């Protein structure tokens, strides 16, 4: 690598490292704005920020790897091995990934919020309860009888829901 290419690589790396916090700041502001508009709990937006941060770090790492010109053949072998192991793990626990994805979808487009009384139209187990908390994997509910229910996010998106009463 000659000096000109090395300098361009270093400058590109520095630009990416400097721009990344700014982009993350903008994304966090958007998440905060959505949370404020929908009256979401701070812990809910904090969870979404963690997921976004993890995804953005993966993107930044990929960009930096391409800037530095890592041998793509070796990198491809390493990534395919890692993804094969992750794929087997996620296939065994596919609901983890679907719950996190559903949690992100619910954050940006949920029809209910914490404190709302909702009715879940499930043929076998219909539920009418108050939303206590919404996390990355589950929605925590409490019935009028005081029964606490942990309901997976992916199931919330698959069922019909109506908001009975907003608090």
N, C-alpha and C positions, 0 to 999 in steps of 0.2 A: 504494500500500500504506500503510494507516494505521499508527500507532505500535503499537496493540494486536496487529495481525496480524504486524507486523515482530518484535515481542518474542516472540510465540508461535513464529514461524519460527526465530528465533535460539535459543530455549530448546530446541526440538525438535532442531535441528542439534547443539547441544552435548550433549544426551542421547544421541543416536545415536553421536557421536564418543567419548563417555565409555563407553558400554555396549559398543561394538565390541571393544575390547581384552579385556574380561572374557569375552565370548562366545568370542572367538578362543582365550583361555587355556583355557577349559573344553573346547573342541574339541581343542586340542593335548593336554590331559591324557587325553582319551578315546583319542586316537591313541597316545599313549605307553603307556597301559594295555594296549591291544590288542597293541602291539608287545612289551611285557614278557611278557604272558601267552603269546604265541606264539613268544617267543624270537627276535624279528626283529632284524636288524642296524639300528643307528642311522641309517645312510645311507638305509635303506628308509623309515623313518618320516619322515625329513627330506624326502624326495621327496614323500610324501603331504601333508605339511604345506605345502609350496610350492603344490601344486595346490589344496588347501583354501583357502589364503590368497588365491590369485588369484580363486577363485569367490566368496569372501566379500567381497572388495573390489568385485567387480562388483555384488553385492547391495547393499552399502552405498552405492555410487555411485547406483544406481537409487532407493534410498530417499531420499537427499539431493536428487536431482533432483525427486522427487515432492513433498518438503517445500517446496522453494523455488518450486514452481509454474511450472516451465519450460513454455513453450507446447508442448503435446503434439503439435500438428500439425507444427511444425518439428522437434521431437525425433524424431517418428515417421519423417519423411523422412530425417533423418540416420542413425538406427538402421537403417532398411531398406536404405539405401545401403551402410552398413558391413557389415551382415549378408549382403548380396548378394555383396560382394567376398570376405568370409570364407567364405561358402558355396561359392563357385566354387573357392577355394583348398582347402577341406576336401574337396570332391568330388574334386578332383584327387589329394589326399593323404588319403583317408578313413581309411587305416590308422593315421595319427598319432592321430586322435581315438579310434579304437577301441582302440589300444594303451594310451593313457593311462587310458581307462575300465576296461579289463581289468586294468591295474596296480592301480587303486584297489580293484576287486572282489577281486583276489588278496590285497591287503594285509589286508582284513578277513575273508576266508573261504578262504584258501589251505590246501590239505591238506599242503603241504610247505614247508620252510624252507631257508635257506642251510645247506649241509653235508649235506643229504639226498641219497641216491642215488635217482633216479627213473627210471621207464620210461615213455616216451611212445609210445602205440599209434597210430602213423601207418602206413597201409597201404603207402605207397611208401617211406618212410624211418623205420623204427622206431629210436628212440634210447634208449640206456641210459647215463645220465651222472649226475655229481654236480653239484648246484646250487652255483655259485660266488658268484653275486650276483643280486639282483633289483632292477631299476630301474623307472622309470616306463614305458619303452617295451619293454624286453627282459628276458629271463632269460638269464643267462650260465651255460653248462654246460661241463663238462669230462668227456670219456669216459675210460675206463681206459687207453686208448692215448695220452692226453695231448692229444687233439684238442679245441680250444676251439670251442664252438658258441654263437652268438647266436640265441636263439629268441624270436620276437615274442610279447608277452603275449596278444594276441588269439588266436593259434594255440594257446597253452597251454589257454585256456578251451574251445576247440573240439575238442580231442583228449582221448582217455582217458588218464589218468595213474595210475600206481600208485607208491607209495613202497616201494622195495625195502629200504632200510636207512636208519635215522636215525642221525646222528652225535651 
